Amino acid sequence: MTPSVNLCLVLHNHQPIGNFDGVFEQAYQDSYLPFLDVFEPFESLAISLHTSGPLMMWMAQRHPEYLDRLRLLIDAGRVEIIGGPQYEPIMTMLPRRDRIGQIRSYSAWLQRNLGANVIGMWTPERVWESNMASDMAAAGIGYTVLDDFHFRAAGITDQQLTGYFLTEDEGATLRVFPGSERLRYTIPFAPVQETIDHCWQFAQSYPGAVLTFGDDGEKFGTWPDTKDHVYRNGWLRSFFEALIANAGWLNTITLAEAVRRTPPVGKVYLPDCSYREMTEWSLPTPRQEAFDDVTHAVEKHPRWDDLRPFVRGGFWRNFRVKYAEADEMYARMIYVSRRLHTAEMAGADSGELAEARDHLYRGQCNCPYWHGAFGGIYLPHLRNAIFHHLIRADTLIQRSLAPLGKGHAAGAPFVEAAADDFNFDLLQEVRLANDHFTLWFAPGHGGRLYQWDLTHIAHNLLASMQRRPEAYHRKVLAGPSAAGDSVASIHDRVVFKQAGLDQRLCYDRFPRKTLMDHFYDDQVDFDTVADGTAMERGDFVDLPFDAKIRRASDRVQLQMRRDGNAWGLPITITKAITLVAGSDEVSVTYLLENLPKDRSLHFAVELNFAGMPSGADDRFFSSPDGQVLGQLGKRLNIADTDGLGLTDQWLGLDVSLDFNQPGGIWAFPVETVSQSEAGFELVHQSVCVMPHWNVRADKAGRWTVQLAIRTATAQHKHVDASAKQQLQTA
C-alpha cells in the first residue's frame, strides 16, 4: 500500500471560572487570536477545536468577532467544534445528572451561538472512569479524546495505536481517540521535522493510520517563552507549511472526518486513568517523591521500554485526600447539587432553579480541585470563585423553596441548625445559619469552624490553604535552573518568580481554620507560631469534642466539650457558639475547667480569614480605636489588647474581633510556595489571627472568655484618604 497517515489536530482552549479578566485577555491576544490568524490562510488544513464554556462565553461577550470568524471556518468545514461539560468539571466528581446536564447545556449553547452540531467532546484533563461512556452517550456524544497512556495501561501496544477504539458501558457505545504523548512533547517544543518524521514512520508501517494530537491551545503562545517561539520565530507557520508540503501522504482531518473515513481499530475497556503526569501528581507527596526517584533510577534499564506501559501513579479522586481543602469544595458542591435536585422534585420555582443550576455548574469547574504543573488549588481567586458560585446557588435554592414553606425569603431574618455527615467521613458535622451567614463545624476534629459563608457577598471566609510539603519543593531547595536558549515544556522548567523562596518553605500540622484551641509554652517565640513549628502542649486542636445543639425561637447555640489535657494535666474545654436571627455577630464563649491553681497556662485560639489578601492599601488591620496598624500581610505581635479589626475595602468586608478578657494578639499571613506554569511563587492564602492569654484559674479552677466576631459587608468600596495616610506611616 502507498504510505499515508491521517493526523487529527485537536486543540483545547480553556480559562477557568474565577480567573482574572486580564488573564483571559492576555491569553486571547497571545494564543487564541494569533493561532487563528496563522491558521486561516492554510485553506486545505482542518482542525478540531474545543473551547471551554467559561472562555467561549467570555469571547462571545468581549470578542464577538472571534466567533464570527469561527462560524465561517465551521461553514467551510475547516473547524470542527467539539463540546464537553459546560464549565470544564472533572466528570468523575459529578453526580450523573450533572455530568449529562453540563454536556447537554454546552452542546445547546454551541448550537445556538455557532450553529455547530456537536457530536464529539473534550474530556477535561482526560480523567476517565468507565461509567462515563454511558453518560456521554446519553448526552448525545459519539466520540472523545483521551491519552495513549490510557490505552497502554489497558495493554494496547504502540503498534495497535493506529486509530480510534470503541468502548462500551451498560450497552451504550463511545468512540475513543488515543492522543499521542509523543506529539504532546514535540508540538510545538521540538523542530517541525521531528513531528513530520514521526508521522512518516506510521505512514510507512501502518498505511491509513489515524494519529491524534490533543493538547492545550495555550502552549501556542501563553505558556512561558512560547509566544516568541511559535509566532515571532515562525514555528507554527513552518509547521503548517510542512503539513501542506507533505499533503501527498499526510492528511490533516477532523475527528468527525476520521470517524466517517475509518472504522474502529477494535474494542477496548480502559482503566480508571488520566494522562501520565496527572497520575503522578495525585499521589501522596512521599509516594510521589519515591515514584519519581524509582522511575529515574530504572529508566536506563534495557527493559524499561517494555516495563514503562505498566508503570503509572495514582487515582484522580485521591486529590480529595491529598488536599482536604479540595474535599471541602467537593462536599459543598455535592450538598448544593442534592439540594437543587430536592427542590426540583418539590416543585420549586423553575426560573430561580435554572439560575441556581448555572451557579452550581460554574462551581464545578475543575481547576481549583487539584494541583499539578498549574497553580490549581493553591490559587485563592479560583477557590473563592468556586465557593462564590456554590453559595449563590444555595441561596437561590433556599429562596425558591420559601413559597413552599421549606426555605427563607430574601431579607427575612431566620436562624436554623442541623447536624449531618456533610463531608462523608462518618462523623457528624453541624451547620448553623441565619440570614447573614452559614457556619460549618467539625466537632470530630477539634470542634473547628471549617467553612464560613457570608451570604450577602457570597464569600467563604475559610477558603484557606494549609502549608504542606510538595514533591517539587525539592526543586525549590535546589534552586532555579538555567533557562538556556531553547523553549521548554512547563514540566521541565525551574523558575523562581520571587527570590529566596527556599527560605519561605514552612509547613502546618493542622488545617488553617477557625476556633482551633492551642496551648503553648509561656515564652513561646512568635516566629515559631507563625512558621508552624511551635510545640503544641495540648490535645484539643484536632481530637473530638462532644456536641449538642440548643434551639430557641430567635437563636441557636452549638455547645462543644472535650475532656483533654495540656502538659499532661487533665483540662476540660467547653466552647459555645451562638447565632441570632438578623445578627451579623458570632458570639463565642470559652470555659476552661479543672485548671491547676498553682500555675498559669498559655492558651490561644486560632482564627483564619481567607480571601482578604495582602499587598494593597485598602486591606489593613486596625486597633479597637480605629488606628490603622498596617496591611494584612504584616506580622503583628500586640500585647494587652481587647480586639482587632480587619478590613478589605475592595471586597466590602469589615471584620471586628472583641474579647472581654484583654490579652495578646498574634497576626500573620499564611503563605505557600507553590508551582504554576510560569514558575514557583509565593502565594498569600489567609490571615491568621490568634488571641492568646496566660490563663489563671479562679477559686473553682475555671477561666472563661467571650469573643464577639462581627462581619459587616457591603459592595466593593475604595480605601479613603485618611486610611491611606495611616498606612503610609504604619
KAJO-V842351 format. One record per residue. RES is the residue in three letters. PSI is psi in whole degrees, 0 to 359 (* if undefined). Layout:
RES&PSI / RES&PSI
//
This chain:
MET&152 / THR&133 / PRO&132 / SER&155 / VAL&147 / ASN&129 / LEU&118 / CYS&116 / LEU&114 / VAL&116 / LEU&138 / HIS&109 / ASN&132 / HIS&139 / GLN&137 / PRO&159 / ILE&132 / GLY&350 / ASN&155 / PHE&145 / ASP&323 / GLY&329 / VAL&317 / PHE&310 / GLU&318 / GLN&317 / ALA&322 / TYR&312 / GLN&328 / ASP&331 / SER&296 / TYR&314 / LEU&309 / PRO&329 / PHE&314 / LEU&320 / ASP&318 / VAL&323 / PHE&319 / GLU&315 / PRO&342 / PHE&80 / GLU&343 / SER&358 / LEU&147 / ALA&147 / ILE&162 / SER&132 / LEU&125 / HIS&126 / THR&123 / SER&157 / GLY&311 / PRO&320 / LEU&315 / MET&321 / MET&327 / TRP&316 / MET&320 / ALA&328 / GLN&317 / ARG&330 / HIS&66 / PRO&339 / GLU&332 / TYR&317 / LEU&325 / ASP&316 / ARG&322 / LEU&319 / ARG&319 / LEU&318 / LEU&325 / ILE&314 / ASP&328 / ALA&356 / GLY&15 / ARG&337 / VAL&124 / GLU&124 / ILE&122 / ILE&148 / GLY&215 / GLY&183 / PRO&138 / GLN&316 / TYR&27 / GLU&52 / PRO&159 / ILE&119 / MET&326 / THR&345 / MET&0 / LEU&149 / PRO&152 / ARG&320 / ARG&327 / ASP&327 / ARG&305 / ILE&319 / GLY&317 / GLN&318 / ILE&312 / ARG&320 / SER&316 / TYR&323 / SER&319 / ALA&320 / TRP&316 / LEU&325 / GLN&316 / ARG&319 / ASN&337 / LEU&354 / GLY&21 / ALA&131 / ASN&100 / VAL&121 / ILE&327 / GLY&165 / MET&157 / TRP&130 / THR&113 / PRO&127 / GLU&17 / ARG&30 / VAL&119 / TRP&136 / GLU&147 / SER&330 / ASN&353 / MET&335 / ALA&314 / SER&327 / ASP&318 / MET&316 / ALA&320 / ALA&334 / ALA&5 / GLY&18 / ILE&138 / GLY&338 / TYR&159 / THR&175 / VAL&128 / LEU&201 / ASP&153 / ASP&341 / PHE&321 / HIS&317 / PHE&321 / ARG&323 / ALA&338 / ALA&2 / GLY&6 / ILE&133 / THR&163 / ASP&326 / GLN&339 / GLN&349 / LEU&66 / THR&16 / GLY&198 / TYR&161 / PHE&165 / LEU&134 / THR&171 / GLU&149 / ASP&127 / GLU&34 / GLY&356 / ALA&135 / THR&155 / LEU&138 / ARG&139 / VAL&123 / PHE&134 / PRO&108 / GLY&135 / SER&122 / GLU&324 / ARG&314 / LEU&330 / ARG&330 / TYR&337 / THR&330 / ILE&115 / PRO&24 / PHE&334 / ALA&163 / PRO&146 / VAL&320 / GLN&333 / GLU&321 / THR&317 / ILE&317 / ASP&320 / HIS&315 / CYS&322 / TRP&323 / GLN&317 / PHE&323 / ALA&322 / GLN&315 / SER&329 / TYR&71 / PRO&134 / GLY&2 / ALA&155 / VAL&120 / LEU&142 / THR&126 / PHE&122 / GLY&114 / ASP&180 / ASP&132 / GLY&340 / GLU&343 / LYS&351 / PHE&63 / GLY&329 / THR&321 / TRP&152 / PRO&133 / ASP&356 / THR&336 / LYS&312 / ASP&314 / HIS&313 / VAL&321 / TYR&302 / ARG&323 / ASN&357 / GLY&18 / TRP&313 / LEU&317 / ARG&318 / SER&323 / PHE&312 / PHE&321 / GLU&322 / ALA&323 / LEU&318 / ILE&317 / ALA&333 / ASN&20 / ALA&345 / GLY&333 / TRP&347 / LEU&108 / ASN&124 / THR&120 / ILE&164 / THR&166 / LEU&319 / ALA&320 / GLU&322 / ALA&321 / VAL&321 / ARG&323 / ARG&328 / THR&147 / PRO&166 / PRO&148 / VAL&324 / GLY&189 / LYS&147 / VAL&147 / TYR&115 / LEU&143 / PRO&162 / ASP&121 / CYS&174 / SER&196 / TYR&162 / ARG&311 / GLU&323 / MET&321 / THR&329 / GLU&316 / TRP&331 / SER&352 / LEU&151 / PRO&147 / THR&313 / PRO&322 / ARG&328 / GLN&318 / GLU&317 / ALA&319 / PHE&315 / ASP&316 / ASP&314 / VAL&314 / THR&323 / HIS&328 / ALA&329 / VAL&358 / GLU&345 / LYS&2 / HIS&142 / PRO&338 / ARG&10 / TRP&318 / ASP&330 / ASP&325 / LEU&326 / ARG&320 / PRO&339 / PHE&4 / VAL&119 / ARG&166 / GLY&236 / GLY&203 / PHE&131 / TRP&320 / ARG&338 / ASN&357 / PHE&331 / ARG&347 / VAL&318 / LYS&322 / TYR&106 / ALA&331 / GLU&325 / ALA&322 / ASP&325 / GLU&314 / MET&317 / TYR&312 / ALA&321 / ARG&320 / MET&316 / ILE&320 / TYR&313 / VAL&318 / SER&318 / ARG&318 / ARG&320 / LEU&315 / HIS&317 / THR&318 / ALA&321 / GLU&315 / MET&331 / ALA&351 / GLY&28 / ALA&166 / ASP&121 / SER&329 / GLY&313 / GLU&324 / LEU&327 / ALA&319 / GLU&319 / ALA&321 / ARG&320 / ASP&319 / HIS&319 / LEU&312 / TYR&320 / ARG&323 / GLY&359 / GLN&1 / CYS&133 / ASN&333 / CYS&316 / PRO&7 / TYR&0 / TRP&181 / HIS&135 / GLY&246 / ALA&343 / PHE&165 / GLY&318 / GLY&234 / ILE&339 / TYR&354 / LEU&109 / PRO&323 / HIS&333 / LEU&318 / ARG&316 / ASN&321 / ALA&320 / ILE&309 / PHE&324 / HIS&311 / HIS&325 / LEU&321 / ILE&318 / ARG&316 / ALA&315 / ASP&319 / THR&317 / LEU&320 / ILE&316 / GLN&316 / ARG&324 / SER&334 / LEU&348 / ALA&315 / PRO&341 / LEU&2 / GLY&19 / LYS&6 / GLY&199 / HIS&131 / ALA&156 / ALA&130 / GLY&352 / ALA&126 / PRO&140 / PHE&166 / VAL&142 / GLU&163 / ALA&145 / ALA&150 / ALA&135 / ASP&171 / ASP&82 / PHE&339 / ASN&18 / PHE&46 / ASP&12 / LEU&16 / LEU&155 / GLN&124 / GLU&165 / VAL&135 / ARG&119 / LEU&136 / ALA&146 / ASN&193 / ASP&355 / HIS&321 / PHE&170 / THR&131 / LEU&135 / TRP&122 / PHE&149 / ALA&85 / PRO&328 / GLY&351 / HIS&70 / GLY&10 / GLY&27 / ARG&151 / LEU&114 / TYR&349 / GLN&136 / TRP&99 / ASP&122 / LEU&108 / THR&316 / HIS&330 / ILE&8 / ALA&57 / HIS&136 / ASN&110 / LEU&348 / LEU&31 / ALA&60 / SER&182 / MET&128 / GLN&139 / ARG&121 / ARG&157 / PRO&143 / GLU&150 / ALA&325 / TYR&354 / HIS&338 / ARG&325 / LYS&324 / VAL&316 / LEU&332 / ALA&339 / GLY&166 / PRO&155 / SER&160 / ALA&134 / ALA&325 / GLY&191 / ASP&347 / SER&151 / VAL&144 / ALA&154 / SER&152 / ILE&339 / HIS&344 / ASP&355 / ARG&142 / VAL&95 / VAL&133 / PHE&126 / LYS&343 / GLN&153 / ALA&153 / GLY&25 / LEU&332 / ASP&337 / GLN&352 / ARG&3 / LEU&122 / CYS&158 / TYR&149 / ASP&141 / ARG&339 / PHE&159 / PRO&155 / ARG&86 / LYS&201 / THR&152 / LEU&46 / MET&129 / ASP&120 / HIS&149 / PHE&129 / TYR&162 / ASP&152 / ASP&320 / GLN&30 / VAL&141 / ASP&129 / PHE&320 / ASP&325 / THR&328 / VAL&313 / ALA&326 / ASP&358 / GLY&16 / THR&0 / ALA&142 / MET&127 / GLU&121 / ARG&354 / GLY&176 / ASP&34 / PHE&347 / VAL&320 / ASP&357 / LEU&163 / PRO&145 / PHE&146 / ASP&146 / ALA&147 / LYS&152 / ILE&133 / ARG&138 / ARG&139 / ALA&178 / SER&326 / ASP&9 / ARG&159 / VAL&154 / GLN&133 / LEU&122 / GLN&128 / MET&136 / ARG&140 / ARG&131 / ASP&100 / GLY&211 / ASN&160 / ALA&132 / TRP&28 / GLY&0 / LEU&131 / PRO&126 / ILE&146 / THR&131 / ILE&129 / THR&129 / LYS&133 / ALA&127 / ILE&123 / THR&134 / LEU&132 / VAL&140 / ALA&134 / GLY&359 / SER&144 / ASP&24 / GLU&138 / VAL&121 / SER&127 / VAL&128 / THR&127 / TYR&135 / LEU&119 / LEU&128 / GLU&165 / ASN&31 / LEU&147 / PRO&144 / LYS&354 / ASP&9 / ARG&159 / SER&157 / LEU&140 / HIS&109 / PHE&135 / ALA&145 / VAL&121 / GLU&131 / LEU&140 / ASN&146 / PHE&112 / ALA&159 / GLY&9 / MET&81 / PRO&167 / SER&177 / GLY&17 / ALA&145 / ASP&343 / ASP&17 / ARG&108 / PHE&161 / PHE&154 / SER&153 / SER&167 / PRO&334 / ASP&9 / GLY&3 / GLN&131 / VAL&131 / LEU&358 / GLY&167 / GLN&162 / LEU&350 / GLY&0 / LYS&147 / ARG&130 / LEU&137 / ASN&93 / ILE&134 / ALA&148 / ASP&67 / THR&166 / ASP&20 / GLY&174 / LEU&147 / GLY&146 / LEU&130 / THR&134 / ASP&97 / GLN&338 / TRP&316 / LEU&337 / GLY&45 / LEU&129 / ASP&126 / VAL&129 / SER&134 / LEU&128 / ASP&139 / PHE&140 / ASN&357 / GLN&108 / PRO&144 / GLY&196 / GLY&163 / ILE&128 / TRP&138 / ALA&137 / PHE&154 / PRO&145 / VAL&115 / GLU&138 / THR&152 / VAL&111 / SER&167 / GLN&138 / SER&175 / GLU&336 / ALA&352 / GLY&190 / PHE&140 / GLU&156 / LEU&127 / VAL&127 / HIS&125 / GLN&319 / SER&170 / VAL&124 / CYS&130 / VAL&125 / MET&97 / PRO&141 / HIS&150 / TRP&149 / ASN&99 / VAL&129 / ARG&132 / ALA&149 / ASP&189 / LYS&334 / ALA&7 / GLY&29 / ARG&159 / TRP&142 / THR&153 / VAL&147 / GLN&132 / LEU&134 / ALA&121 / ILE&116 / ARG&142 / THR&111 / ALA&124 / THR&150 / ALA&176 / GLN&169 / HIS&130 / LYS&179 / HIS&143 / VAL&137 / ASP&166 / ALA&323 / SER&322 / ALA&320 / LYS&317 / GLN&319 / GLN&321 / LEU&325 / GLN&335 / THR&355 / ALA&*
//
